[in-house]
Amino acid sequence: MKNSFTVHDLPLSERPRERLFKLGSEALSAQEVLALILGRGIKDESVMVTSQKLLSRFGNLKGVANASLEELTQTRGIGPAKAAQIKAALELSKRLEADVGEKPKPMLKSPEDVVAVVKSRLKGKKKEHFLVICLDTRNRFINCKPVSIGSLDTSIVHPREVFKEAVSSSAASVIFVHNHPSGDPEPSKEDIELTKRLVKAGEIIGIDVLDHIIVCDKSYLSLKAKNLL
């Protein structure tokens, strides 16, 4: 007795893989794309039904991409392995879109420039995400690396993790960014103390800390502008 349905249980003309080969990937619906990523459904439920449940729950592919692993696994038929497949596939797409190829690296001259780089990455996040932006000697963007993900009101950040990313990227300087899910960009006592500790660590290893910016969905605050570095 079969325990699960696959795309092969569908009529030939409706199978996503066959449609992809015949019509091209752009002809596939979001449901079909997810079905191909998942590959297999569960007992009494085809993979197409599972895919549609995901889209219904999260609204669209963007919603699925922004969902956490925990949220994905709350959908029947999506275990940790399938949730990881979904996140990996959609992350690949996100990275391809973000790939600047041979375009010149942007120069970050102001807090506004920094916010423009990270805004889409942090928007709508329910937990604090601490990022380190690595810059070259001309303040040109090298990369943006995640360091930690905390709870709603705290984020644990270790200097060794922060500067490990900077050293591996051959950064001359760094800018720290983290979000406040509460919507209030005012720094906490812990935010200020952490920043000062990181500035001292940067001085020891020769990497300048240019700023620490707190980002909310509709506002931001620069600790440098507030003379809090």
Buried (B, 14 or more C-beta within 10 A) or exposed (E): EEEBBBBEBBEEEEBBBBBBEEEEEEEBBBBBBBBBBBEBBBEEBBBBBBBBBBBEBBEEBEEBBBBBEEBBBEBEBBEEEBBEBBBEBBEEEEEEEEEEEEEEBEEBEEBEBBBEBBBEBBEEBEBBBBBBBBBBEEBBBBBBBEBBBBEEEEBEBEBEBBBBBBEEBEBBBBBBBBBBBEEEBEBEEEBBEBBBEBBEBBEEEEBBBBBBBBBBBEEBBBBBEEEBB
